[in-house]
Structures are given as structure tokens and as C-alpha cells.
């Protein structure tokens, strides 16, 4: 049996969050394509087909959300937000207790 044709892969981005951003951009493009397909063919599709395509659409939207969350975590934005929230909580406690932290 002949081996499958090997294709040359593009060089991966140097930073993981850049790779995630590329995947998110592609997933968003495909999500929009699926949405446009659903809009254009809504009347011609059976209920079962519509249900399956809407399910795929929802699953993809959830994946995009997870990828965006992961990209945020890799970029450090999530840590900055957490540190800011902890700082505000400590300031509030210090004010309520009348102590300097």
C-alpha cells in the first residue's frame, strides 16, 4: 500500500498564544461560514439536519471560548486580572478592619 503523500507544514509560531490566536481566527471564520450556510439553506434542511448543524455550531462556539480563555491565560492577562481582584479585596478588608496592609 503506498504511503500517504507528505506535505510540508508551515513553521509554527514562536509563541503559544500566537498559535492559539491563529486557531481562533480560523475557527471564527468557519463558524461564520456555517452560520451563513444555515441562514441560506434553513428552509431546505430537515429538522434533524438543522439540529445537528446547530449542535455543531454551538460546540464550535464553546471551543472558541475555551481557546480565547487559554490565550488570555498564556498572555498573562488572566493573572493580572486575578492580582487586581485580590488587591482590591485586601484593600476592602483593610478599610473595614481599619488596618494597614
C-alpha positions in Angstrom: 0.0 0.0 0.0 1.5 3.4 -0.9 2.3 5.8 1.9 0.2 8.9 2.1 1.7 12.0 0.4 3.5 14.1 3.0 3.0 17.8 2.9 5.4 20.3 4.2 4.0 22.0 7.3 4.3 25.7 7.9 6.7 26.7 10.7 4.7 27.0 13.9 4.6 30.4 15.6 7.3 31.1 18.2 4.8 31.9 20.9 2.0 29.5 22.0 -0.6 32.3 22.3 0.1 33.3 18.7 -0.7 29.7 17.6 -3.9 29.9 19.6 -4.9 33.2 18.0 -4.4 31.6 14.6 -6.6 28.7 15.5 -9.2 31.0 16.9 -9.2 33.2 13.8 -9.7 30.0 11.6 -12.4 28.7 13.9 -14.3 32.0 13.8 -14.1 32.1 10.1 -15.5 28.6 9.9 -18.2 29.4 12.4 -19.3 32.3 10.3 -19.3 30.1 7.2 -21.5 27.6 9.0 -23.8 30.4 10.2 -24.1 31.7 6.6 -24.8 28.2 5.3 -27.6 27.8 7.9 -29.1 31.1 7.0 -29.0 30.4 3.3 -30.3 26.8 3.5 -32.6 26.9 6.5 -35.8 26.2 4.6 -34.3 23.3 2.6 -32.8 21.4 5.6 -34.7 18.8 7.6 -35.3 19.3 11.3 -32.7 16.6 12.0 -30.1 18.3 9.8 -30.8 21.6 11.3 -30.5 20.2 14.8 -27.2 18.6 14.0 -25.7 21.7 12.4 -26.9 23.9 15.2 -25.3 21.4 17.6 -22.0 21.7 15.7 -22.3 25.5 15.7 -22.8 25.5 19.5 -19.9 23.1 20.1 -17.6 25.2 17.9 -18.6 28.4 19.7 -17.8 26.7 23.1 -14.4 25.6 21.7 -13.6 29.1 20.6 -14.5 30.4 24.1 -12.1 27.9 25.6 -9.4 28.8 23.2 -9.8 32.5 23.9 -9.6 31.8 27.7 -6.5 29.8 27.1 -4.9 32.5 25.0 -5.7 35.0 27.8 -4.1 32.8 30.4 -1.0 32.4 28.2 -0.7 36.1 27.6 -0.7 36.9 31.3 -3.9 39.0 31.2 -5.7 36.5 33.4 -3.0 36.7 36.1 -3.1 40.4 36.0 -6.9 40.4 36.5 -6.7 38.0 39.4 -3.9 40.0 41.1 -6.0 43.1 40.7 -9.1 41.4 42.2 -7.0 40.1 45.2 -5.5 43.6 45.7 -9.0 45.2 45.7 -10.3 42.6 48.2 -7.3 43.2 50.5 -7.9 47.0 50.3 -11.5 46.5 51.2 -10.6 44.3 54.2 -8.0 46.7 55.4 -10.6 49.6 55.2 -13.2 47.6 57.0 -10.8 46.5 59.8 -9.0 49.8 60.0 -5.6 48.3 59.4 -2.7 49.0 57.1 -1.7 46.0 54.9 
